[in-house]
Amino acid sequence: MTDIQAKRIAVLSAAAKAKSEAKTKAAEQGIRALVKRGEPITFQAVQREAGVSHAFLYNHPELRGRIEHLRARARPSGAPSSAPDSESTLVLTLTAQINALQKRHRQEVAALRNALEQAHGENLDLRRELARRGTGIGRPPSHVASIAATT
């Protein structure tokens, strides 16, 4: 990897980290505002208040745990909880499977992007080496025999 590529990656990583930190801060402020107003703490309420996505809240364990804790604390404890019926159990199971597949998909896409970026970098390095040696793209170096000439 070249210095330029490393710098670009560092800049992009820093920007992504700053963006994530800003969203986390907005979510924290949203939770505090909801608590202060005495409104129920739900993922939807925090999403609307903070202007972040559901996925962001669900994918950040600290925020998710805090929202779930505050939501559970606000529920009346004397209310009998109904046993989950088979339909809601199926929905929960399928939702969990979808979430797992989405996570795996994101990881695979990220791995493919990284591999493609590396391949592009290697391709660029090879093109530069060819140019340095004085060979143009599309024509073989003078010391390399053509396949057509050997057959």
N, C-alpha and C positions, 0 to 999 in steps of 0.2 A: 504494500500500500504506500502511496506517495505521501509526501508532507501535505500537499494540497488536499488530498482525499481525507487525510487524518484531521486536518483543520475543518473541513466541511462537516465531517461526522461530529466533531466536537461542538461546532456551532449549532448543528441541528439537535444534538442531544441536549445542549444547554437550553435551547428554545423549548423543546418538549418538556423538560423538567420545569421550567418557569411557568409554562402553560398549565401543567398539572398542579403545581403549587398554587397558582392563582385560582384554579377551580376548587381545590381543596379549601382554600381560605374562604371563597364565596359560599361553599356548602356549610362550613362551620358558622359563618355569619348568618346564613339562612336558618340554621337550626336554632341559634340563639334568639333570632327575631321571632320565630314561631313559639319558642318557650316563653319568651317575654310577653307575647300577646295571649298566651294561654291556648293556642290552637293545637289541634292534634298533630303529632309528629308522625308523618308517613313519608314514604319515598316520593310519592307524587307531590306532597306539599313542599318538601325540601327541594325537589327538582324545580318546581315553579318559583319558589322564593329565591333560589340561588342561580337559576338559569343554567343548570347543568343537566346532563342526560341521566336517565335511569341507569344506563350501563356504567357510567362513571361512578355513581353511588354504589352500585352492586359490586363493582370490581375493586373498590377500595375497602379492605377489611375493617380499618378503623372507623370510617364513616358508616359503613354498613352495620357494624356492631353497635355503634352509638345510636343510630336511628332505630334499630330493632329493640334495643334496651329501653329507649324513651317511649317507643310505641307500646311496648309490653307494660311499662309502668303506668301508662295513662289508661289502660283498659281496666274496667272494674273487675276486681278479683272475685267478687261474689257471683258473677254471672256464670252459669254452668256452660261449659264448653261442649258443643255438640260433637259427637263422634263423626269423624270424616266419612262421608259416604264414598262409594266406589268411584263416582264420577270426579269428585274433587281430588281423590287420591291419584286417579289417572292423570288429571291435569297437572298435579304437582310432579308426578314422575316424568311426564313428557316435557314439562318445563325444565326440569333438571337435566334431562337428556339434551334438550336443545341448547341450554347454556353450556354444557360440556362440549358439544359439537362446535358451537360458536367459538369457544375458547381455543379448541384444537385448530379450527380453521384460521383464526387470527395468528396463532403460532406458526402454522405452516406457511401462511402468506408472508409473514415476517422473515422466515427462513429463506423462502424463495427470493424475496426482495434482496436480502443480504447476498445470496449466491449470485443473483443477477448483477448486483453492484460490483461484486468482486470480479465477475467475468468481464464486465465492461472495463474495469480498471486494467485487467490483464490484457485485454484486447488493445486498449489505448497504449499500454506499455510496449506491446509487440509492434504496433504500427509505428511508434516512435523509433524503435530499434531498427525496423526496416528502413525508415526514412534516414536514419543516421548512417546506415550502411550504404545508402545511395540506391536502394531498390524502390521502385514505385509499387504501389498496391496494384495487384492484378498482373504484374509481370514478375517472373521468377528471377532470382539473382543469376548472374552470368555463369556461376560455377555449378548451378543446379540444372541437370538435364531435364528436358521436357518429357512428360509421359508420352506424348504423341510421337516424339522422336525415337523413343525406345521400343515402340511396338511395331 
